[in-house]
Amino acid sequence: MLWNTNYIKVMIANFTLYFAFYLLTPLLPLYLSDEFAATKDTIGIVLSGYTWAALFIRPFSGFIVDSFNRRKVLLTFFFLFFIFFAGYIAASTLLMFAIVRTLHGAPFGALTVANQTVAIDVLPSERRNEGMGFYGLGNNLAMAVAPSMAIYIYEVTGDFNILFWIALAVAGTGMVVDMTVKVPVKAIVPDKRKLSLDRFFLTRAWLLALNIAFFSFCFGVLSNYLAIYSKEEMGITGGTGTYFLILSAGLVVSRLQGAAGLRKGRLTQNAAEGVCISLLGYLLFVMVPNAWGYYLSAVLIGLGNGHMYPAFLNMFISVARNNQRGTANSSILTAWDLGFGFGILVGGVVAEVFGYQAAFWTVVAVNAVGVALFLFATRAFYKARVIC
């Protein structure tokens, strides 16, 4: 059965970890600017540290998840992810905050791999594509609720520490939920092959990884600089939460709509539709700098990413062997982090030198390259390597 108890618990845990993440993400640039007088490029460097740490740990976490008891690995990383939120409360200088933020990325990177791999384990094999498509709803719902709640709480209280405490509590709740998940016990068969790159990164999916990094670059810029861009360039001061709410609604709708296609194995079709719709959304965002273009772009970007990401995830899994599920999950997340981190870093530098409008035109250009790469190369690459 698709909606079994363990699968639902893993989805709830996924929601909580991303809720804690998204509760802070949209307002951290403003926090660094207001509390520490950080410049735009400094903000980019500080915030990108989280992603670089996640990027560094993910190839190793895939190997760990495939090689050791998954439940113990999952709970260990969840505890570390939970406890680091207390560090934000204690950080009194920009340097301390930067260190805590960077280190926090490591357990986040490993936890997302472990939780996603456990989700695959508790799903019936014949419903895996569909189930992994629904699994991402936790991320999307978190993105819909958390930024809006964060902005509302901050507007009412003006206190970032309250947000840090809420994130700590939510992460702790997710950890408790994951403690009750019954993970199928599978014998760990020692892999006697020499250590190679394929043990840490799914080399069979290298072009898929490169391609999705183009799309995560765009989302890295959007999610981290939307609030400041909206305020400074468009004069929209209270619409960031609404933007993420609309974007997330698009993600949820497209995941529900695309479930039938995933169930029937139409992965490349779903991905192609998604990347093209997202490109239209980013174009609209920069070409129509008013409220209509602003909010309509959220709909299109949400719909596009909701089709694209589950399709890419299942393509990674489909080109991997059964004993490489953790590696497949870590590989797509590593690729996503790589693009996301470059997006934060490059977006901050471009915004500092040329302004935020130039940063978002860069997003359009990168997204267009990603679409062309998928349509003319990646689709054929995947079809030649699919295993299951």
C-alpha positions as CSV (number, residue, x, y, z in Angstrom):
1,M,0.0,0.0,0.0
2,L,1.3,3.4,-0.9
3,W,0.1,5.3,2.1
4,N,1.4,3.0,4.8
5,T,2.1,4.3,8.3
6,N,5.9,4.4,8.0
7,Y,5.7,6.3,4.7
8,I,3.4,8.9,6.3
9,K,5.7,9.3,9.3
10,V,8.8,9.8,7.0
11,M,6.8,12.4,5.0
12,I,5.9,14.2,8.3
13,A,9.6,14.2,9.3
14,N,10.5,15.5,5.9
15,F,8.0,18.4,6.3
16,T,9.4,19.3,9.7
17,L,13.0,19.4,8.6
18,Y,12.2,21.6,5.6
19,F,9.9,23.8,7.7
20,A,12.7,24.5,10.1
21,F,15.0,25.3,7.1
22,Y,12.5,27.5,5.3
23,L,11.4,29.3,8.4
24,L,14.8,31.0,8.5
25,T,15.9,31.2,4.8
26,P,13.9,34.1,3.4
27,L,14.7,36.5,6.3
28,L,18.4,35.6,7.0
29,P,19.7,38.2,4.4
30,L,17.7,40.9,6.2
31,Y,18.9,39.5,9.6
32,L,22.5,39.7,8.6
33,S,22.0,43.2,7.1
34,D,20.1,44.6,10.1
35,E,22.0,42.8,13.0
36,F,25.5,42.8,11.7
37,A,25.5,45.4,8.9
38,A,26.7,42.8,6.4
39,T,27.1,43.9,2.8
40,K,25.4,42.1,-0.1
41,D,28.4,40.1,-1.1
42,T,29.2,39.2,2.5
43,I,25.6,38.0,2.9
44,G,26.1,35.8,-0.1
45,I,29.3,34.3,1.2
46,V,27.9,33.6,4.7
47,L,24.6,32.1,3.5
48,S,26.3,29.9,0.8
49,G,28.5,28.3,3.6
50,Y,25.4,26.2,4.6
51,T,25.0,24.8,1.1
52,W,28.8,24.2,0.6
53,A,28.8,22.1,3.9
54,A,25.8,20.1,2.7
55,L,27.4,19.7,-0.6
56,F,30.6,18.4,1.0
57,I,28.9,15.8,3.2
58,R,26.3,14.4,0.8
59,P,28.5,12.1,-1.3
60,F,29.8,10.6,2.0
61,S,26.4,10.4,3.5
62,G,25.1,8.4,0.5
63,F,27.9,5.9,1.1
64,I,27.2,5.8,4.9
65,V,23.4,5.3,4.3
66,D,24.2,2.4,1.9
67,S,26.8,0.8,4.2
68,F,25.4,1.0,7.8
69,N,22.1,0.7,9.7
70,R,19.9,3.3,8.1
71,R,17.7,3.9,11.1
72,K,20.7,4.7,13.3
73,V,22.2,6.9,10.7
74,L,18.9,8.7,10.2
75,L,18.5,9.5,13.9
76,T,22.1,10.5,14.4
77,F,21.9,13.1,11.7
78,F,18.5,14.3,12.8
79,F,19.8,15.0,16.3
80,L,22.7,17.0,14.9
81,F,20.4,19.0,12.6
82,F,18.2,19.7,15.6
83,I,20.8,20.8,18.1
84,F,22.5,23.3,15.7
85,F,19.5,25.6,15.7
86,A,20.5,26.5,19.3
87,G,23.8,27.8,17.9
88,Y,22.0,30.7,16.0
89,I,20.6,31.9,19.4
90,A,24.1,31.9,20.9
91,A,25.9,33.5,18.0
92,S,26.6,37.1,18.9
93,T,29.0,38.1,16.1
94,L,28.9,37.8,12.3
95,L,31.9,35.4,12.4
96,M,30.2,33.1,15.0
97,F,27.0,33.1,13.0
98,A,28.9,32.3,9.8
99,I,30.6,29.3,11.5
100,V,27.3,28.0,13.0
101,R,25.5,28.4,9.7
102,T,28.2,26.7,7.7
103,L,28.5,23.7,10.1
104,H,24.7,23.3,10.2
105,G,24.7,22.5,6.5
106,A,26.5,19.2,7.1
107,P,23.8,17.4,9.2
108,F,21.1,18.9,6.9
109,G,22.8,17.5,3.9
110,A,23.2,14.0,5.4
111,L,19.7,14.0,6.9
112,T,17.9,14.8,3.7
113,V,19.8,11.8,2.0
114,A,19.0,9.5,4.9
115,N,15.3,10.4,5.2
116,Q,14.7,10.2,1.5
117,T,16.4,6.8,1.3
118,V,14.3,5.5,4.1
119,A,11.2,6.7,2.3
120,I,12.2,4.6,-0.7
121,D,12.7,1.6,1.6
122,V,9.2,1.8,3.1
123,L,7.5,2.2,-0.3
124,P,6.2,-0.8,-2.3
125,S,8.5,-1.1,-5.4
126,E,5.5,-0.8,-7.8
127,R,4.5,2.6,-6.4
128,R,8.0,4.0,-5.9
129,N,7.9,6.6,-8.7
130,E,4.5,7.9,-7.6
131,G,5.5,7.7,-3.9
132,M,8.7,9.7,-4.4
133,G,6.7,12.3,-6.3
134,F,4.4,12.7,-3.3
135,Y,7.3,12.6,-0.8
136,G,8.3,16.0,-2.0
137,L,5.0,17.5,-1.0
138,G,6.5,17.8,2.5
139,N,9.1,20.2,1.1
140,N,6.5,22.1,-0.8
141,L,4.1,22.5,2.1
142,A,6.9,23.6,4.3
143,M,7.9,26.2,1.7
144,A,4.3,27.4,1.6
145,V,3.7,27.8,5.3
146,A,7.1,28.5,6.8
147,P,8.2,31.8,5.0
148,S,4.7,33.3,5.5
149,M,4.7,32.4,9.2
150,A,8.3,33.7,9.6
151,I,7.5,37.0,8.1
152,Y,4.3,37.4,10.1
153,I,6.0,36.5,13.4
154,Y,8.9,38.9,12.6
155,E,6.6,41.8,11.7
156,V,4.7,41.3,15.0
157,T,7.6,40.7,17.3
158,G,10.7,42.1,15.5
159,D,12.7,39.4,17.2
160,F,14.6,36.8,15.2
161,N,15.4,34.7,18.3
162,I,11.7,33.7,18.4
163,L,12.1,32.2,14.9
164,F,15.3,30.4,15.9
165,W,13.4,28.8,18.9
166,I,10.5,27.8,16.8
167,A,12.8,26.2,14.2
168,L,14.6,24.3,17.1
169,A,11.2,23.0,18.4
170,V,9.9,21.9,15.0
171,A,13.2,20.1,14.2
172,G,12.9,18.3,17.5
173,T,9.4,17.2,16.7
174,G,10.5,15.7,13.4
175,M,13.3,13.8,15.1
176,V,10.7,12.3,17.6
177,V,8.5,11.3,14.7
178,D,11.4,9.6,12.8
179,M,12.2,7.6,16.0
180,T,8.9,5.7,15.6
181,V,9.5,4.7,11.9
182,K,10.1,1.0,11.4
183,V,12.7,0.7,8.8
184,P,13.0,-2.7,7.0
185,V,16.1,-4.4,8.3
186,K,18.3,-5.5,5.4
187,A,21.5,-7.3,5.6
188,I,24.5,-5.1,4.9
189,V,26.5,-6.9,2.3
190,P,30.1,-5.6,2.4
191,D,31.2,-4.1,-0.9
192,K,34.6,-5.6,-1.5
193,R,35.4,-3.4,-4.5
194,K,38.1,-0.8,-4.1
195,L,36.9,2.6,-3.2
196,S,36.0,4.6,-6.3
197,L,34.1,7.7,-7.2
198,D,31.0,5.6,-8.0
199,R,30.8,4.6,-4.3
200,F,30.2,8.3,-3.4
201,F,28.6,9.7,-6.6
202,L,26.4,8.1,-9.2
203,T,28.7,8.5,-12.2
204,R,26.1,6.9,-14.5
205,A,24.0,10.0,-13.8
206,W,26.6,12.7,-14.3
207,L,24.8,14.6,-17.0
208,L,21.5,14.5,-15.0
209,A,23.5,16.0,-12.1
210,L,25.0,18.7,-14.3
211,N,21.6,19.6,-15.7
212,I,19.7,19.9,-12.5
213,A,22.5,22.1,-11.1
214,F,21.5,24.7,-13.6
215,F,17.9,24.7,-12.3
216,S,18.9,24.8,-8.6
217,F,21.3,27.8,-9.4
218,C,18.1,29.7,-10.3
219,F,16.2,28.7,-7.2
220,G,19.2,29.6,-5.0
221,V,19.1,33.2,-6.2
222,L,15.3,33.4,-6.0
223,S,14.9,31.9,-2.5
224,N,17.7,34.0,-0.9
225,Y,17.4,37.4,-2.6
226,L,13.6,37.6,-3.3
227,A,12.8,39.6,-0.2
228,I,15.6,42.2,-0.7
229,Y,14.9,42.4,-4.5
230,S,11.2,42.9,-3.9
231,K,11.8,45.7,-1.4
232,E,14.6,47.6,-3.2
233,E,13.7,47.1,-6.8
234,M,9.9,46.7,-6.9
235,G,8.7,48.4,-3.8
236,I,6.9,45.2,-2.6
237,T,7.6,45.0,1.1
238,G,5.0,42.6,2.4
239,G,4.6,40.2,-0.5
240,T,7.5,37.7,0.1
241,G,5.4,35.4,2.2
242,T,2.6,35.5,-0.3
243,Y,5.0,34.8,-3.2
244,F,6.3,31.6,-1.5
245,L,2.8,30.6,-0.6
246,I,1.7,30.9,-4.3
247,L,4.9,29.2,-5.5
248,S,4.4,26.3,-3.1
249,A,0.7,26.0,-4.2
250,G,2.0,25.6,-7.7
251,L,4.5,22.9,-6.6
252,V,1.7,21.0,-4.8
253,V,-0.7,21.2,-7.7
254,S,1.9,20.1,-10.2
255,R,3.0,17.2,-8.1
256,L,-0.5,16.0,-7.7
257,Q,-1.2,16.5,-11.4
258,G,2.1,14.8,-12.4
259,A,1.6,11.7,-10.2
260,A,-0.2,9.8,-13.0
261,G,2.6,10.5,-15.4
262,L,5.2,9.3,-12.8
263,R,3.2,6.2,-12.2
264,K,3.2,5.4,-15.9
265,G,6.9,6.1,-16.2
266,R,6.7,9.3,-18.2
267,L,9.7,10.8,-16.5
268,T,11.3,12.7,-19.4
269,Q,7.9,14.2,-20.5
270,N,7.2,15.5,-17.0
271,A,10.7,16.9,-16.7
272,A,10.5,18.6,-20.1
273,E,7.2,20.2,-19.3
274,G,8.5,21.4,-16.0
275,V,11.7,23.0,-17.1
276,C,9.9,24.9,-19.9
277,I,7.2,26.2,-17.6
278,S,9.8,27.4,-15.1
279,L,11.7,29.3,-17.8
280,L,8.6,31.2,-18.6
281,G,8.2,32.0,-14.9
282,Y,11.7,33.4,-14.5
283,L,11.3,35.4,-17.8
284,L,8.0,36.9,-16.5
285,F,9.6,37.8,-13.2
286,V,12.2,40.1,-14.7
287,M,10.3,41.3,-17.7
288,V,7.1,42.4,-16.0
289,P,8.3,44.1,-12.8
290,N,4.9,44.7,-11.2
291,A,2.6,42.8,-8.9
292,W,1.0,40.9,-11.8
293,G,4.2,39.7,-13.2
294,Y,5.6,39.1,-9.7
295,Y,2.8,36.8,-8.4
296,L,2.1,35.1,-11.8
297,S,5.8,34.1,-12.0
298,A,5.4,32.4,-8.6
299,V,2.6,30.2,-10.1
300,L,4.7,29.2,-13.1
301,I,7.9,28.6,-11.3
302,G,6.0,26.5,-8.7
303,L,4.3,24.5,-11.4
304,G,7.5,24.0,-13.4
305,N,9.6,22.8,-10.4
306,G,6.9,20.6,-9.2
307,H,7.0,18.7,-12.5
308,M,10.7,18.8,-12.9
309,Y,12.2,17.7,-9.6
310,P,10.3,14.5,-9.0
311,A,11.0,13.4,-12.5
312,F,14.7,14.0,-12.1
313,L,14.7,12.2,-8.8
314,N,13.2,9.1,-10.3
315,M,15.5,9.3,-13.2
316,F,18.5,9.2,-10.8
317,I,16.9,6.2,-9.0
318,S,16.2,4.5,-12.4
319,V,19.8,4.5,-13.5
320,A,21.1,3.2,-10.2
321,R,21.5,-0.4,-8.9
322,N,19.3,-1.4,-5.9
323,N,22.3,-1.2,-3.6
324,Q,23.0,2.4,-4.7
325,R,19.8,4.0,-3.5
326,G,21.6,6.1,-1.0
327,T,24.2,7.1,-3.6
328,A,21.5,8.0,-6.1
329,N,19.7,10.2,-3.5
330,S,23.0,11.9,-2.3
331,S,24.0,12.5,-6.0
332,I,20.9,14.4,-6.9
333,L,21.0,16.4,-3.7
334,T,24.7,17.1,-4.2
335,A,24.0,18.4,-7.7
336,W,21.1,20.5,-6.3
337,D,23.3,21.9,-3.6
338,L,26.1,22.7,-6.0
339,G,23.9,24.8,-8.2
340,F,22.1,26.3,-5.2
341,G,25.3,27.3,-3.6
342,F,26.7,28.9,-6.8
343,G,23.4,30.7,-7.1
344,I,23.7,32.3,-3.7
345,L,27.3,33.2,-4.2
346,V,27.1,34.4,-7.8
347,G,23.8,36.2,-7.1
348,G,25.3,38.1,-4.3
349,V,28.4,39.2,-6.2
350,V,26.3,40.2,-9.3
351,A,23.9,42.1,-7.2
352,E,26.7,43.9,-5.4
353,V,28.4,45.0,-8.7
354,F,25.4,45.4,-11.1
355,G,22.3,45.3,-8.9
356,Y,19.6,42.7,-8.2
357,Q,17.9,43.1,-11.6
358,A,21.1,41.9,-13.3
359,A,21.3,39.0,-10.8
360,F,17.8,37.8,-11.9
361,W,18.6,38.3,-15.6
362,T,21.5,35.9,-14.9
363,V,19.0,33.5,-13.6
364,V,17.0,33.6,-16.8
365,A,20.2,32.9,-18.9
366,V,21.3,30.0,-16.7
367,N,17.8,28.5,-16.8
368,A,17.6,28.8,-20.5
369,V,20.9,26.9,-20.9
370,G,19.6,24.2,-18.6
371,V,16.4,23.8,-20.7
372,A,18.4,23.5,-23.9
373,L,20.7,21.0,-22.3
374,F,17.8,18.8,-21.2
375,L,15.9,18.9,-24.5
376,F,18.9,18.2,-26.7
377,A,21.2,16.0,-24.6
378,T,20.0,14.8,-21.2
379,R,16.8,13.1,-22.3
380,A,18.7,10.8,-24.6
381,F,21.5,10.3,-22.0
382,Y,18.9,9.0,-19.5
383,K,17.1,6.7,-21.9
384,A,20.4,5.0,-22.8
385,R,21.2,4.3,-19.2
386,V,17.9,3.4,-17.5
387,I,18.0,0.2,-15.5
388,C,14.5,0.0,-14.0
